[in-house]
Amino acid sequence: MDHRSGAVTPAAQRLSRPLDAIDVPHKKVEKICCLGAGYVGGPTCAVIAFKNPHIQVTIVDLNAARIAAWNSDVLPIYEPGLEDVVKACRGKNLFFSTDVDQGIIDADLIFVSVNTPTKTKGMGAGYAADLGYVESATRHIARVAQGDKIVVEKSTVPCRTAQSMRFILEANSRPGIRFDILSNPEFLAEGTAIADLMNPDRVLIGSLNTDAGRSAAASLADVYAGWVRREQIITMNLWSSELSKLAANAMLAQRISSINALSAICEATGADVDEVGYACGLDSRIGPKFLKASVGFGGSCFQKDILNLVYLSESLHLPEVAAYWRQVVEMNEYQKKRFLNRIISCLFNTLTGKKVAILGFAFKKDTGDTRESPAITLCKYLRAERANVAIYDPKVAESQIWLDLTEPGVTDDLADLQKQVSIAEDAYSACAGADAVVVCTEWDEFKCANLDYKRVYESMNKPAFIFDGRLILDQKQLEQIGFHVETIGRPRSNFTTPKDWE
């Protein structure tokens, strides 16, 4: 293989388009601009700069405060390894700027990595993706660009979004300027994003099946080939690439909802969901990942992408397909309500005036992201039951917690909220005087080896309840201290079985 050709080796010739099978002349990318300095654009382009010191990478955003944070010693995103990557190349070949126009003018290749939230109003509200930011970014590129550009979808978008982007670009650009559209979805897990970028399972590049499309794909492939093996860089048509992202997230979320559905059966029968998940994961056809029961999945992608898939299915007149995927989200909501009911039942069927400590507010460990965090929903339910809630999370800013708890659908009255909710500086102060402790995020800090649960127990009202929503605690150790322990996917502590079955 001639690596100078920018050829992309397919994992399977039948399933991806091999660019090394034909002559693919293409342009070498020297300057990259990323529109959007969020959870995807920031880490992705920081790693691209880190691995390609010969390429100038500029990340632009209209949010001046966010750009200032990227240029400071305290980055706006917490992600293990990110700070080291940014500091290694910032000011050398990695730049953060609010000058969007100049970034577009200078770039050979432009990543569009803007937010695509679920619509809250209008047709498809609650399901469809709001592509307003994508359209705005696309129109900005068309208005400003002074030469040919490769425009890359990095945001998670519905199928055929690339077609809309190309139509907008061609209708609004200056005469003689060419735009090539690519799809390059991200497959990052927050908390491991840098490791995922450094060692990806695959890189997907979707393009039109034309000479120009293949040439643009080869240019982007060269960028990733700075550190990714060629056989892991997969090319396919635009629509397959766009759908692959939604499909991957839907299938991962489906596994979580499946094990959570089984956790309800485990609690009712005396089975242990950890043991069931372990046994299933040993099957090579299934594998062990995403078979960990919890209070529910969160994050910016899973629910949004599944709902997008539901809307797509309905718009294609496939109601049975839509109902299938909708059930994954409904099971996730059911798991949260089921967990709350268990708390209420254990605390003598009333939470009025009782203090409940929430340990963890991020949707998962090793990230400060709270989007769709189960803790938000749980706090809403606890407040409705007139409980007093104390929250502690090691990485989520206090301002973010207040913002999440005053969002539409939760509450819009901060003063009223603060009568019931407080934010603690550490786990011990959150738990002091509490009737119950609820572990919502699997931070290592909350494990029995790292937190003095004897001290926690002594500071609580008795009986002292602890609810493990993440399966990270040593139940026997806590029971020896004196806690009444309730764990997702395990029978209640008063569950009885015949003596000769134990």
C-alpha positions in Angstrom: 0.0 0.0 0.0 1.2 3.5 -0.8 0.6 5.4 2.4 1.4 8.6 0.6 -1.8 8.2 -1.4 -4.0 8.8 1.6 -5.7 5.4 0.9 -8.0 4.0 3.5 -8.0 0.3 4.1 -11.5 -1.1 4.6 -12.2 -3.5 7.5 -14.2 -5.6 5.0 -14.3 -4.7 1.3 -18.0 -5.5 1.1 -18.9 -3.2 3.9 -16.8 -0.1 3.3 -15.4 1.7 0.3 -11.7 1.0 -0.2 -10.0 4.2 -1.4 -6.8 2.3 -2.1 -8.5 0.4 -4.9 -8.4 3.5 -7.1 -6.2 6.5 -7.6 -7.5 9.1 -5.2 -5.6 12.4 -5.6 -6.4 14.7 -2.6 -5.3 17.8 -0.8 -3.1 17.6 2.3 -4.8 19.3 5.2 -2.6 22.0 6.8 -5.2 24.0 8.8 -8.2 22.8 10.6 -11.0 24.9 12.2 -13.5 23.4 14.7 -16.8 25.3 15.2 -17.8 24.5 18.8 -15.6 24.2 21.9 -17.7 21.8 23.8 -17.4 18.2 25.0 -16.8 16.8 21.5 -15.0 19.6 19.6 -12.5 20.5 22.4 -11.1 17.0 23.2 -11.2 15.7 19.6 -9.3 18.6 18.1 -6.9 18.8 21.0 -5.9 15.2 20.3 -5.7 15.9 16.5 -3.3 18.8 17.2 -1.3 16.6 19.7 -0.9 13.8 17.2 -0.3 16.1 14.1 2.2 18.8 15.1 2.4 19.8 11.4 -1.3 20.8 11.3 -2.6 24.0 12.8 -5.8 23.5 14.7 -8.0 26.4 15.8 -11.1 25.8 17.9 -13.6 28.7 17.7 -16.7 29.5 19.7 -18.9 32.5 20.1 -19.0 31.9 23.9 -16.1 34.2 25.1 -16.2 32.8 28.6 -15.7 29.2 27.3 -12.8 30.2 25.1 -11.2 32.1 28.0 -11.5 29.0 30.1 -9.8 26.9 27.4 -7.0 29.4 27.4 -6.7 29.3 31.2 -5.3 26.9 33.7 -8.8 25.6 34.6 -10.3 24.0 31.5 -14.1 24.2 31.1 -14.3 20.4 30.8 -13.0 17.8 33.2 -11.8 14.8 31.4 -8.8 12.6 32.5 -5.8 13.3 30.4 -7.3 16.3 28.6 -5.3 19.0 30.5 -2.0 17.4 29.6 -2.9 17.2 25.9 -4.1 20.8 25.8 -1.1 22.2 27.6 1.4 20.2 25.4 0.3 22.0 22.2 -1.7 25.1 23.1 0.0 28.1 21.6 2.0 25.9 19.3 -0.4 24.3 16.8 -3.5 24.4 19.0 -5.4 27.7 19.4 -8.7 28.7 21.0 -10.4 31.8 19.6 -13.7 33.7 19.3 -12.7 34.9 15.9 -15.0 32.5 14.0 -14.6 34.2 10.7 -10.9 34.1 10.5 -10.9 30.5 11.6 -13.2 29.6 8.7 -11.2 31.7 6.2 -7.9 30.1 7.1 -9.0 26.4 7.3 -8.7 23.7 4.7 -11.1 21.5 6.7 -13.9 22.6 9.1 -15.4 20.4 11.8 -19.0 21.4 12.7 -19.2 20.3 16.3 -22.1 22.3 17.7 -25.0 21.3 20.0 -27.9 19.4 18.6 -30.4 19.3 21.6 -33.8 17.6 21.4 -36.5 20.0 20.3 -38.7 21.3 23.0 -41.4 23.0 20.8 -43.0 22.4 17.4 -43.1 19.4 15.2 -41.2 16.5 16.8 -40.9 18.2 20.2 -39.4 15.8 22.7 -38.0 13.5 20.1 -36.4 15.2 17.0 -33.0 16.9 17.1 -33.0 20.7 16.9 -30.6 21.4 14.1 -30.7 25.2 14.5 -27.1 25.4 15.6 -26.0 23.2 12.7 -27.8 25.3 10.2 -26.5 28.5 11.7 -22.9 27.2 11.5 -23.4 26.1 8.0 -24.7 29.4 6.8 -21.8 31.1 8.6 -19.4 29.0 6.7 -21.1 29.8 3.4 -21.1 33.5 4.1 -17.5 33.8 5.2 -15.5 31.2 3.2 -13.3 32.6 0.4 -12.0 29.3 -1.0 -12.8 25.6 -1.3 -13.5 23.8 2.0 -14.0 20.3 3.3 -16.9 20.5 5.8 -17.2 17.7 8.3 -20.3 16.8 10.4 -19.0 16.0 13.8 -22.2 16.7 15.8 -24.6 13.8 16.1 -27.3 14.4 13.5 -30.2 12.7 11.9 -29.8 10.9 8.6 -29.6 13.2 5.5 -28.4 16.2 7.5 -25.4 16.3 5.2 -27.7 16.8 2.2 -29.3 19.8 3.9 -25.9 21.3 4.8 -24.7 20.9 1.2 -27.8 22.5 -0.1 -27.4 25.5 2.2 -23.7 25.9 1.4 -24.2 25.8 -2.4 -27.2 28.2 -2.2 -25.4 30.8 -0.2 -21.7 30.6 -1.1 -19.7 32.8 -3.4 -19.4 31.8 -7.1 -16.7 29.3 -7.8 -16.3 28.0 -4.3 -16.6 24.2 -3.7 -17.7 22.5 -0.5 -17.3 18.8 0.1 -19.4 17.3 2.9 -18.2 14.4 5.1 -19.7 12.7 8.1 -17.3 11.8 10.8 -19.3 10.8 13.9 -17.7 10.7 17.4 -17.8 7.6 19.5 -16.5 9.0 22.8 -17.5 8.0 26.3 -17.2 10.8 28.8 -14.6 9.9 31.4 -12.5 8.0 28.9 -12.7 10.4 26.0 -9.0 11.0 25.6 -8.2 7.3 25.8 -11.0 6.7 23.3 -9.5 9.2 20.9 -5.9 7.9 21.4 -7.0 4.3 20.7 -10.3 4.3 18.8 -12.1 1.1 17.9 -12.8 2.7 14.5 -12.9 6.0 12.7 -15.9 6.4 10.4 -15.8 8.7 7.4 -18.9 9.0 5.3 -18.7 10.6 1.9 -20.5 10.8 -1.4 -19.6 8.0 -3.8 -17.9 10.4 -6.2 -14.3 11.3 -7.1 -14.7 14.5 -5.1 -16.2 12.7 -2.2 -13.5 10.1 -2.1 -10.8 12.7 -2.4 -12.2 14.6 0.6 -12.5 11.4 2.6 -8.8 10.7 1.8 -7.8 14.1 3.1 -9.6 13.6 6.4 -8.2 10.0 6.6 -4.7 11.4 6.4 -5.4 13.5 9.5 -6.4 10.4 11.5 -3.6 8.3 10.1 -1.2 10.5 12.1 -1.9 7.9 14.9 -4.7 5.6 13.9 -4.0 2.4 11.9 -5.3 2.5 8.4 -7.4 -0.6 8.8 -9.4 1.2 11.5 -10.3 4.1 9.3 -13.5 3.0 7.6 -15.2 4.7 4.7 -18.9 4.4 3.8 -21.7 6.4 2.3 -22.9 9.5 4.1 -26.2 8.1 5.3 -24.7 5.0 6.7 -22.2 7.0 8.7 -24.9 9.3 10.1 -27.1 6.4 11.1 -24.2 4.4 12.6 -23.8 6.9 15.4 -27.5 6.8 16.4 -27.5 3.0 16.1 -24.4 2.5 18.2 -25.7 4.6 21.1 -29.2 3.0 20.8 -27.7 -0.5 21.1 -25.5 0.5 24.1 -28.5 2.1 25.9 -30.5 -1.0 25.1 -28.1 -3.2 26.9 -28.3 -0.9 30.0 -32.1 -1.0 29.9 -32.0 -4.7 29.5 -29.8 -5.3 32.6 -31.9 -2.8 34.5 -35.1 -4.7 33.6 -33.4 -7.9 34.9 -32.4 -6.0 38.1 -36.1 -5.7 39.0 -36.5 -9.4 38.6 -33.4 -10.0 40.7 -34.7 -7.9 43.5 -38.0 -9.8 43.5 -36.5 -13.3 43.3 -33.4 -13.1 45.4 -31.0 -13.3 42.4 -28.0 -11.0 42.2 -27.8 -8.8 39.1 -24.0 -8.6 39.3 -23.8 -12.3 39.1 -26.4 -12.5 36.3 -24.6 -9.8 34.3 -21.2 -11.6 34.8 -22.6 -14.9 33.7 -24.1 -13.4 30.5 -21.0 -11.4 29.8 -18.9 -14.6 29.6 -20.8 -15.5 26.5 -18.5 -14.4 23.6 -21.6 -13.5 21.6 -22.7 -11.0 24.3 -19.5 -9.7 26.0 -19.3 -8.0 29.4 -19.6 -4.3 28.6 -22.7 -2.2 29.5 -24.2 -5.0 31.6 -23.9 -3.1 34.9 -27.2 -2.3 36.5 -27.7 1.2 37.9 -30.3 3.8 38.8 -30.4 4.7 35.1 -28.2 6.0 32.2 -27.6 9.6 31.5 -25.4 11.8 29.4 -25.9 14.0 26.4 -26.1 11.2 23.9 -28.1 8.1 24.8 -31.6 9.4 25.4 -31.3 12.1 22.8 -30.1 9.7 20.1 -32.7 7.1 20.9 -35.5 9.6 20.8 -34.1 10.9 17.5 -34.2 7.3 16.2 -37.8 7.0 17.4 -38.7 10.2 15.5 -36.9 9.0 12.4 -38.8 5.7 12.5 -42.1 7.4 12.9 -41.4 9.8 10.1 -40.6 6.8 7.9 -44.0 5.2 8.9 -42.4 2.4 10.9 -44.4 2.6 14.2 -43.4 -0.8 15.4 -39.7 0.1 15.1 -40.4 3.4 16.9 -42.2 1.6 19.7 -39.3 -0.8 20.1 -36.7 1.9 20.7 -39.1 4.1 22.7 -39.3 1.3 25.3 -35.5 1.6 26.0 -36.1 5.1 27.2 -39.2 4.2 29.1 -37.4 1.4 30.9 -34.7 4.0 31.9 -37.4 6.3 33.5 -39.0 3.3 35.1 -35.7 2.4 36.8 -35.4 5.8 38.4 -39.0 5.7 39.7 -38.5 2.2 41.0 -35.4 3.3 42.9 -37.3 6.2 44.4 -40.1 3.9 45.5 -37.6 1.6 47.2 -36.3 4.6 49.2 -39.7 5.7 50.2 -40.7 2.2 51.2 -37.6 1.7 53.4 -38.0 5.0 55.1 -41.4 4.0 56.5 -43.4 5.3 53.5 -42.7 9.0 54.1 -39.8 11.4 53.3 -41.4 14.5 54.7 -38.8 16.5 56.5 -36.2 13.8 56.3 -32.7 14.6 55.0 -31.4 12.6 52.1 -27.8 12.9 51.0 -27.1 12.5 47.3 -23.5 11.4 46.6 -22.7 12.2 43.0 -24.5 14.5 40.6 -22.6 13.9 37.4 -24.2 11.3 35.2 -21.1 9.1 35.5 -17.7 9.2 37.2 -14.6 11.0 35.7 -16.7 13.8 34.2 -18.3 17.0 35.3 -21.1 16.5 32.8 -24.6 16.4 34.3 -26.7 16.3 31.2 -29.6 13.9 31.7 -28.1 12.8 35.0 -30.3 10.4 37.0 -29.5 12.5 40.0 -31.5 15.4 38.5 -34.6 13.3 38.2 -34.1 11.8 41.6 -33.8 15.2 43.3 -37.0 16.3 41.5 -38.8 13.2 42.9 -37.4 13.7 46.4 -38.5 17.3 46.5 -42.0 16.3 45.5 -42.0 13.9 48.5 -41.0 17.0 50.7 -37.6 15.6 51.6 -34.6 17.8 52.4 -31.8 17.1 50.0 -28.0 17.6 50.4 -25.9 17.1 47.3 -22.1 16.5 47.0 -20.1 15.9 43.8 -16.3 16.2 43.6 -16.3 17.7 40.0 -19.6 19.4 39.3 -19.6 23.1 40.1 -22.3 24.4 42.5 -23.5 26.8 39.8 -24.1 23.9 37.5 -26.2 22.0 40.1 -28.4 25.0 40.7 -28.8 25.4 36.9 -29.8 21.8 36.4 -32.3 21.8 39.3 -34.0 25.0 38.0 -34.3 23.9 34.4 -37.8 23.7 32.8 -39.7 20.7 34.0 -37.8 20.5 37.3 -38.5 23.9 38.9 -38.0 27.5 38.0 -38.0 29.0 41.5 -34.5 29.1 42.9 -35.5 30.6 46.2 -38.1 27.8 46.7 -35.6 25.2 45.7 -33.0 26.4 48.2 -35.5 25.8 51.0 -35.2 22.1 50.4 -31.8 21.6 48.7 -28.3 22.4 49.9 -24.9 21.7 48.3 -22.1 20.3 50.5 -18.4 20.8 50.3 -17.6 17.1 51.0 -19.4 13.8 51.5 -19.2 14.0 55.3 -21.0 17.3 55.6 -23.6 16.1 53.1 -24.3 12.9 55.2 -24.3 14.6 58.6 -27.8 14.4 60.1 -29.1 12.5 57.1 -31.7 9.7 57.3 -30.5 8.2 54.1 -27.5 8.3 51.8 -28.0 7.7 48.1 -25.0 6.9 45.8 -25.9 8.2 42.4 -22.5 8.4 40.7 -19.8 5.7 40.8 -17.0 8.0 41.9 -14.1 6.1 43.4 -14.2 8.5 46.3 -17.5 6.9 47.4 -16.2 3.4 47.6 -15.8 1.8 51.0 -12.0 1.8 50.8 -11.9 5.6 50.3 -14.7 7.0 52.4 -14.9 6.5 56.2 -18.4 5.0 56.4 -18.1 4.5 60.2 -17.8 8.3 60.5 -20.7 8.7 58.1 -22.8 6.3 60.1 -22.1 8.0 63.4 -23.2 11.3 62.0 -26.5 10.1 60.7 -30.0 9.6 62.2 -30.8 6.0 63.1 -31.8 3.7 61.6 -29.2 4.8 59.0 -30.1 3.8 55.4 -27.8 3.7 52.4 -28.9 3.1 48.9 -26.3 2.0 46.4 -27.5 3.0 42.9 -24.3 2.1 41.2 -23.2 -1.3 42.7 -19.9 0.1 44.1 -20.3 -0.5 47.8 -19.4 -3.5 50.0 -22.7 -4.4 51.5 -21.5 -6.7 54.1 -18.9 -4.2 55.4 -21.6 -1.5 55.7 -24.0 -3.8 57.4 -21.4 -4.7 60.0 -21.0 -1.0 60.7 -24.8 -0.8 61.3 -26.2 0.5 58.0 -29.4 -0.8 56.5 -28.2 -1.3 52.9 -30.3 -1.4 49.8 -28.7 -2.2 46.4 -29.9 -2.0 42.9 -30.5 -5.6 41.5 -30.3 -7.3 44.9 -33.1 -8.3 47.1 -34.2 -6.1 50.0 -32.4 -6.8 53.2 -35.6 -8.3 54.7 -35.9 -10.7 51.8 -36.1 -14.2 53.2 -35.4 -17.5 51.7 -35.6 -21.1 53.1 -32.7 -21.8 55.4 -31.6 -24.8 53.3 -31.4 -22.6 50.2 -29.0 -20.1 51.7 
